[in-house]
Amino acid sequence: MSTLSIALDIITLVYGIVLIFAAFKSNKFTEVFRLDTFFTPRPTEKTRMINLPAGLFAIGYTIYTVLK
């Protein structure tokens, strides 16, 4: 694995964790990284849960690529 690949894996893992926290917690840090604010016209507490599967997908795919 190259250094760039390792750096991207770490960044993706951290972003996945932030997305999972954004699904449950509301603060200035997590609000910036929420995906539902980009894809829905009026993000609400109900659309916040879009971040959970996205975060799980990011973490799962990163683990898959590291173990591959």
Secondary structure by P-SEA (a helix, b strand, c coil): ccaaaaaaaaaaaaaaaaaaaaaccccaaaaaacccccccccccccccaaaaaaaaaaaaaaaaaaac
